[in-house]
């Protein structure tokens, strides 16, 4: 697929995806990205302290032996629901004054297949993509295989994306 040169055409194509629909048009200097590094480090510490990255906790979850992970995931869903409700109700803007727009997503059967592949991978490896870096940071270097597999899977999807039903 040829990449459009017009930014509006590019946004129109990408708006069909579940990402990049609220992408900012602002350009920032490189050091503005340090805030993401700091937030990532903070969340890594929170994940470690909350045992979200624990292989044993993840296995307990998939074996239905513990409520710990379900409680964390459920509370994250509740916070997200409340946040989205408040953003919509009060028309909250970004820190740069840009409007936040929520788009409806169309369901397709590929989401079921993708969810199953994701869940099986999560259950087998004990690693969700979110805490992979935190797991590696704690010294679980074997998780690097999972990280490389996630990167390879993402690349394969990107390669075959245009040929897949969406």
C-alpha positions as CSV (number, residue, x, y, z in Angstrom):
1,X,0.0,0.0,0.0
2,X,1.4,3.4,-1.0
3,X,1.7,5.9,1.8
4,X,-0.4,9.0,1.2
5,X,1.6,12.3,1.2
6,X,-1.3,14.4,2.4
7,X,-1.6,14.4,6.2
8,X,-5.4,14.5,6.1
9,X,-5.6,11.5,3.8
10,X,-3.1,9.7,6.1
11,X,-5.3,10.5,9.1
12,X,-8.4,9.3,7.3
13,X,-6.8,5.9,6.5
14,X,-5.4,5.5,10.0
15,X,-8.8,6.5,11.6
16,X,-10.1,3.2,10.4
17,X,-7.7,1.6,12.9
18,X,-8.0,1.6,16.6
19,X,-5.0,3.8,17.0
20,X,-3.7,7.1,15.9
21,X,-7.2,8.7,15.8
22,X,-6.3,11.3,18.4
23,X,-2.7,11.9,17.3
24,X,-1.5,15.3,18.0
25,X,-0.4,17.6,15.2
26,X,1.9,19.4,17.5
27,X,5.7,19.0,17.1
28,X,7.8,18.9,20.3
29,X,11.5,18.9,21.0
30,X,13.0,15.6,21.9
31,X,13.2,16.3,25.7
32,X,9.3,16.5,25.8
33,X,9.4,12.7,25.4
34,X,11.2,12.3,28.7
35,X,7.8,12.5,30.5
36,X,6.8,9.2,28.9
37,X,10.0,7.6,30.1
38,X,9.3,8.8,33.7
39,X,5.7,7.6,33.6
40,X,6.9,4.3,32.2
41,X,9.4,3.9,35.1
42,X,6.7,4.8,37.6
43,X,4.3,2.3,36.2
44,X,7.0,-0.3,36.1
45,X,7.6,0.2,39.8
46,X,3.8,0.1,40.5
47,X,3.6,-3.2,38.4
48,X,6.4,-4.7,40.4
49,X,5.0,-3.7,43.8
50,X,1.5,-4.8,42.9
51,X,2.9,-8.2,41.6
52,X,1.3,-7.6,38.2
53,X,4.4,-8.8,36.5
54,X,4.6,-12.0,38.6
55,X,4.5,-15.1,36.5
56,X,3.0,-17.0,39.5
57,X,0.2,-14.4,39.9
58,X,-0.6,-14.6,36.2
59,X,-0.8,-18.4,36.4
60,X,-3.0,-18.2,39.4
61,X,-5.4,-16.0,37.4
62,X,-5.6,-18.3,34.5
63,X,-6.1,-21.3,36.8
64,X,-8.9,-19.4,38.6
65,X,-7.0,-19.8,41.9
66,X,-6.8,-16.1,42.9
67,X,-8.7,-12.9,42.6
68,X,-5.6,-10.7,42.7
69,X,-5.2,-10.1,39.0
70,X,-8.9,-9.9,38.3
71,X,-9.2,-7.2,41.0
72,X,-6.4,-5.2,39.3
73,X,-7.8,-5.6,35.8
74,X,-11.3,-4.9,37.1
75,X,-10.2,-1.7,38.9
76,X,-8.3,-0.6,35.8
77,X,-11.6,-1.0,33.8
78,X,-13.6,1.0,36.3
79,X,-11.0,3.8,36.4
80,X,-11.0,3.9,32.5
81,X,-14.9,3.9,32.4
82,X,-15.0,6.8,35.0
83,X,-12.3,8.7,33.1
84,X,-14.0,8.4,29.7
85,X,-17.3,9.4,31.3
86,X,-15.7,12.5,32.8
87,X,-13.8,13.4,29.7
88,X,-17.0,13.3,27.6
89,X,-19.2,15.0,30.2
90,X,-16.9,18.0,30.8
91,X,-15.3,18.0,27.3
92,X,-11.9,17.8,28.7
93,X,-9.1,18.9,26.4
94,X,-5.4,17.8,26.3
95,X,-2.8,19.8,28.2
96,X,-2.2,21.6,24.9
97,X,-5.9,22.5,24.4
98,X,-6.7,19.9,21.7
99,X,-10.1,18.2,21.7
100,X,-10.3,14.5,22.7
101,X,-12.5,12.6,20.3
102,X,-13.8,9.1,20.9
103,X,-14.7,7.0,17.9
104,X,-17.1,4.1,17.8
105,X,-15.4,0.8,16.8
106,X,-17.0,-1.8,14.5
107,X,-16.8,-5.4,15.8
108,X,-15.3,-8.0,13.5
109,X,-14.4,-11.7,14.0
110,X,-10.7,-11.0,13.8
111,X,-11.0,-9.4,17.3
112,X,-12.0,-12.9,18.6
113,X,-9.1,-14.6,16.9
114,X,-6.6,-11.9,18.1
115,X,-8.0,-12.0,21.6
116,X,-7.6,-15.8,21.7
117,X,-4.0,-15.6,20.4
118,X,-3.2,-12.9,22.9
119,X,-4.7,-14.8,25.8
120,X,-3.0,-18.1,24.9
121,X,0.3,-16.3,24.6
122,X,-0.3,-14.5,27.9
123,X,-1.2,-17.8,29.7
124,X,1.8,-19.7,28.2
125,X,4.4,-17.1,28.8
126,X,3.0,-15.5,32.0
127,X,3.8,-12.1,30.4
128,X,1.4,-9.5,29.0
129,X,3.1,-6.9,26.7
130,X,2.6,-4.1,29.2
131,X,4.9,-5.4,31.9
132,X,7.4,-7.1,29.7
133,X,10.0,-4.4,30.2
134,X,9.4,-4.4,33.9
135,X,10.0,-8.1,34.0
136,X,13.2,-7.8,32.1
137,X,14.2,-4.9,34.4
138,X,13.8,-7.2,37.4
139,X,16.3,-9.6,35.9
140,X,14.0,-12.1,34.3
141,X,16.0,-12.0,31.1
142,X,14.3,-15.1,29.7
143,X,11.4,-12.8,29.1
144,X,13.4,-11.3,26.3
145,X,12.3,-14.3,24.2
146,X,8.7,-13.2,24.8
147,X,9.5,-9.6,23.9
148,X,11.2,-10.7,20.7
149,X,8.2,-12.9,19.9
150,X,5.8,-10.0,20.5
151,X,7.9,-7.8,18.2
152,X,7.9,-10.6,15.5
153,X,4.1,-11.1,15.8
154,X,3.6,-7.4,15.4
155,X,5.8,-7.3,12.4
156,X,4.0,-10.3,10.8
157,X,0.6,-8.7,11.4
158,X,1.9,-5.4,9.8
159,X,3.2,-7.3,6.8
160,X,0.0,-9.2,6.2
161,X,-2.4,-6.5,7.5
162,X,-3.7,-5.4,4.1
163,X,-4.5,-9.1,3.2
164,X,-6.4,-9.8,6.4
165,X,-10.2,-9.2,6.9
166,X,-10.9,-6.2,9.0
